[in-house]
Amino acid sequence: MVKSIVKSMKPRERDTHKGDYGHLFVLAGAMGFTGAAYLTSQASLLSGSGLVTLGIPESLNDVMELKLTEVMTLPLKETGLRTLSTSCEKQVLSFASKVSAIAMGPGLSRNSDTQRLIRSLVSKITKPLVLDADGINAFEGIGNKLKKRKCQIVITPHPGEMSRLIGKKTEYIQKNRVSVAKKFSKEINGVVVLKGHKTVVAYKDMFYINESGNPGMATGGVGDVL
C-alpha cells in the first residue's frame, strides 16, 4: 500500500507556482498554546502546501507574526480568556470558502464558547477538513454528531480523545484499536487516524497499520505536526 501511495505522488512540474499546491487554513492556538498553532501551520508548509493561513485569537496575532515567516495570519475575535469566540464564525466561514482545505483543533482550548464554535463550524464547512485535538474534544460524548456535516473529514484522535468521543475506557480502545477505528469510521463516514504505537488509519472496512515511528515521538507537539 505504501508503494502505491508513493507512486501516486508525482514530482512537481517546473512551470508551477504556489497557487498550484493548495491553500490550507489552520484554526489553532489559544493563550498558553501558541506552540500548537506554530507547529501545525509550519509543518503544513514543510509538507508541501503552497499557501498556509493561520486563524488565531486576535490578541495572539503579534506573537505569531514573530514566530512565523511564510505562514500568513488571520486575527479572529476572541473570548475574554483569549480563545476563539463564536462571534468570529462568520469571518471564519467566509475565509474557509476560499481555501483548499482546513485543519482545525490543535491548542484551541476546551473553553465552552470555543467548543460551541467548533461544533458549528464542522456542521457548516464544505471544504476537506482535518479535525484534531480540541477539535475532537468538542464532540465529547456526542461523536455521532460528526455525521452531520457537509465536508470530507479526517479525524486524528489519540486513545484518550477517542475515549471521550465514544464513551469507552482508554484500555478498551488500546485492546481493540482496529475494530474501534473501523467502527467509528463507518459511523461518521470519514477517515479515522487512531494515533499511538502502530497508528491505525481506517476508512470503513479498509484499514492500514503504520509500523514506523519510534519512542522519540512520545513528546508534546508531534501530534500537531502530524
N, C-alpha and C positions, 0 to 999 in steps of 0.2 A: 504493500500500500504506500509506504514512504517513497519508494522509487517512482511510482506512478504520479504522486503529488509533485515530486521534484521535476519530473519531465514536463508537467503542465505549466511550470513556471518558466516562461520563455525569457531569454535575455532582452534587455531594453533596446529598442531601435535607437540609432544615433540621432535621428532627426525628431527628437521629442522635447517636451518641456514639462515643468512642474504640474501644469494643469492636466496632463495626461495620466497622472498617477494618483488621482483622487484627493479629496479634501475631507479630513477627519475632524469631527467636532468632539472634543473631550469635555465632559462635565465632571469635574473632580475638585476636591480640596475644600477645606474649612479651616478655621482657626486651629492651629496645632497640627494640621495635616496637609500643609502645603507640599511636603515631600512627595506624597502620593500623587498629587497633581503634576508635579515636575517629572517624576519617573514615568508616569503613564504617557504624557504628551511627548517627552523626549524620546522614549522608546518607539513611539509611533513614527516619528521622523526617521529614526535609525533603521526601522524595519521596512522603509520604502514609501511611506505616504508622501505624496507630492506637496501637500499643504496640511498644516495642523493648526487648529484654533482651540485654545483652552478657555472654557467658560468658568469663571472664578468669582467668588463673592467680591464685590467692588472694593472693599477696604483692603483686600489682599492683593489687588491687582499690581500695585507698585512693587511688591515683593517678587511677584512672578515675572514682571518686566525685567528685573535684575537677574533672576535665575535663568531665564530662558532667552535665547538669542534668535533662533529661527522660528520658533513657535510664536504664533500671534495670540493675543489675549482678548477676551470679551468680558469686560466688567459687568456683573449682574447684580440686581437688587438682592439685599441680604436681610437676615433676621438680626435681632439685637445681639445674638451670640456669634455673629459673623459666619453664618452658614447660608446657603442659597435659600431664598424665600419664595413662597408660592406667588408672590407679586411679580416674579420675573418670568412666569410661564409664557406669556405672550411673546416676549422677546426671544426666549429660547426656541419656541416653535417656529417663529419667523426665520431665525438663523438656520435651524435644523433643516428647513425645506430647501436650503441652497447647497447643502453639502452632500458628500457621497455616502457617509456612514457616521455613526455616533458610538462613542464609548462612554458609559455612564457608571459612576459609583465610587471609585477609589477616594477615600477620605472625605466623602460628602457629609459624614456625621449621621447620627441617629436622632437628630433634632426632629421633633414631631412635625413641624411645618415643612422642613426639608423632605421628610419621608412622604408627606402628602403630595408634595411637588413631584417627586419621583414617580409615584403611582399614577398620577395624572398624565405625566409626560409619556410614560410607557404605553398608556392606552391610546395616545394620540399620534405619536411619532410614526412616520411611514417609511423612513429610511432604515437600512440594516442597522441593528443595534447589538452591541456587546454590553451585557449587564454584569457588573462585578461588585463585590464588597458591600458597601452600604446601599447600593442599588438593589442588591438581592435582599438585604436585611429589611428593606421597606415592605417586603412581601412576607414577613414572618407570620407563619400560621395561616396565610392566605395565598399560598403558592399557586393554587388553581386559577387565581385572577390573572396570572401571566398569559392565560389563553386569550383574554380579552384585549387584543392588540391588533394593530394593522401592519406590523413590520415583521421581517425575518429577524430571529433573535438567536444569540449565543449567550448562554449564562455560564459563568465560571466560578462556581462555589467551591470553597474548601469544605471539609466534612462538617465543621461547625455551622457554616452558613446553610448547608444542605439540611442539617438537623433542624434548624429554625424553619426552613421552608416547608418541610413535610411532617414535622412533629414527631420525629423518631430520634432516639438517642444516637450520639456520635458512634458509640460502639457497634450499634446495629448497622449503621451506614458503612463503617470500615469492614465489617464482615460480609457485606453484600454490595460491594461497590458497583459491580457491573449491572446487577439487576436493578439497583436503586436508580442509577443514571439512565438506564433504558426506560424504566417505567415513567420517570418524571419527564423524559424527553417526549414520550408518547402523549403524556397528559397535556403538555403545553405546546406540542407540535413545534419544537425547537431543538437546537443543539445544546447538549449539556456537557460541560467540561468539568468533571469532578476531580479537583486537584489533589495532590498528595503523592506519596510513593506509588509509582505506576499509575499516573493520571489516566482516567478513563474518559474518552471522547465518544459520546453516544448520540445517535440520531435514530430514534425509533428502534428498530431491531438491529441496526448496524452499530458496531462499536469498534473502537481501536484502543489498545492499551499502550501507552508510551513507556517503553522500557529504559529510556535515557534518564538523565538527571543525576544528581548526587547530593549528599548531605549538606554541602556548602550552600545549597539553595534554601536551606531552612533558616531564613533571616527576613526581617521586615523589608518590604519593597519588591520582593521577587514577584509576588502576585500582581503588583501594579505594572511591572514591566511586561508580564505575560499578557 
